């Protein structure tokens, strides 16, 4: 792995870079043109990324993760994919690891973590987030959609227009969450 940055990498990072290179050669390069033509990445990519330990690095070992909070691993993965010309895959895995995952690690209780994190780490659950509504774009602080408690669940949603919802990544995810505000003070 060639290091063209000012970031310090140690032997573990170098070894991880080699894993990324093999992953790209075996699991990305042979399929990338087809995915581009189809406009969608196969879910098998996420399963293989999970098998190779390329998903959810910071998730604790109790949920099947490595428990490594070192963003250099994310950077190595993203750089390898981007330098290889696989921007779509880089974006999909970065959205999974860097954008959506914190909602599951930081905003969930223990029961929810036990239910969701192992399948995210394994690549069995491709997670996405729909964080836009008319006149809001991706400014989450401007969301007016609200959820109302009905017993033990938040099920009734007001202010949501299905005319503009953009979940990411562009693959067939099996777990979608909708962000809504349930406190007028937020």
N, C-alpha and C positions, 0 to 999 in steps of 0.2 A: 504494500500500500504506500503510494507516494504521498508525502505530507507537504503540501504547498501552502501551509498556513503558519501562523505564529502560535498555534495551539500546541501545547506539550502533550505528546502521546507516549505511553509506556508500552512494554512488551504485550500486556493484555489487550491494549487497543490495537496494536499491530496484528495480533492473532485474530481479533474480531474483524479487522479489515479483510483478512484472508477468507474468513467465513462469508463475509458479504460478497466478495469477488466470486466465490464458488456458487453462492445463491443466485447471483445475477446470471452467471453462465448457464446454470442448469434450470432455473425456474423462471427467469424473466426473458432473457434474450430469445429463446426459441419460440416464445408465444407473443412477444410484444407487438409485432405487426398485425397479428390477428386481433388482438385487443384493441388496437388503434382503429382498425377497420370496423370492428363491431361497436366501438364507442363504449365498451365496458370491460372491466378487468374481471377475469374469472375468480371466483371465490377460492379456488384451489391455491391461488397465490398467497392468500392470508393463512391458509392451513400450513403451507410449506414454510412461510415466514415464522409462524408459531413453532413449528417443529425445530427450526434452526435457532430459536431464541432471539428473533429479530423484532418481537412485539412486546410492548409494555415493560420495558427494562426496569422501571422503578417500582413495579407491583411487587409486594412482599412475597417471600418464599411460601408463606402459609396459603397463598392463593395460586401458587404455581409459577410465580415470576422470579426474576433474579434478585430483586430487591436492591438494584443498583441505581442510585440517583446521580448519574454522571452523564450530563448531556452530550459529552463527547461521543458516546456511542450512537446517539441519534444523529449527530453531525456526520459520523463516519458512514452510516447507512445512507443518509440523504446525499452526501457527496458522491459516494460510489454510484448510486443510481443516476444522479444528475449528470455526472461526468460521462457516464455510459450512454447518455441520450435518452434515458427512460424517465422523463419528467413526470409522466402520468402516474407511474408506479411510485416515484418518489413522493409525489403529492398525496397519493392515496395512503401510503404507509405513514407519512408525516401527520396527516389528518388523524389517523387512527392513534398514533403514539403521542403526538404533541398537542393536538387541539381538542379532541373529543375525550380522550382517556382521563384527563384531570377532572372532568365532571363525575366520572365513576369512582375515582380514587379519593377525591376531596369533598364531595358533596353527598356521599352515601353513608348509610349506617352499616354496622357489621353484617347484618343479615343480607343486605343488598350486595355488599362486597362479596360475600360467600356465594351468592347466587350468580353474579355477573362476571367477576374478575377472572375466575379460572377459564371460562370459555373465551374471554377476550385475549388472554395470554396465549391460549392454544390456537387462536385464529379461527375458532369455530363461530364466534360472534364478530361480525363486522359492524362496527359502531359508526353511527352517523349523527349529525346534529342539524336540525332545521332551525336556523337562527336569523330568520328574516321575515318581515311582513311589510305590507305596503307602507311607504313613507318612512321606513326604518332602516332598510338595508341590513348591514351586519352590526349596527350600533345597538348592542344588547340593552343598554340603559334606556333606549327609546321604545322598547317593546311595550305595547299596551294590552296585549293578549293576557287574559287572566284566567286562572283556574280556581274553581270553587270546591270546597270539601263537601263530599256527599258520603257521610259515614266515615269509613276508614280510607277512602280514596278521593283523589282529585280527579273528577271525571268530566265535569261540565266546563267547557272552555268557551269564553266569550271573546269577541274581538278578533278571532282568527279567520282570515280570508284564505281559502285554499287556492286563490288565484296566484299567489306568490309565496311558495315555500320551496326552498332550495336545499334539500338534505345533501350531505357529502359523506363519504366519497361516492363516486359514480360507479357503484357496483350494487349487486343485489344484497343489501344488508338485511339482517334478520332481527335487528333491534333498533327501533327508532324512538327517540325521546323528543318531546316538544317542550321548548322553554316557554314558561308562562309565569307571570308574577302572581303571587298569592298574598301579597302584603301591600296595601296602598302606600305604605311609607317607603317602599323600595324605589 
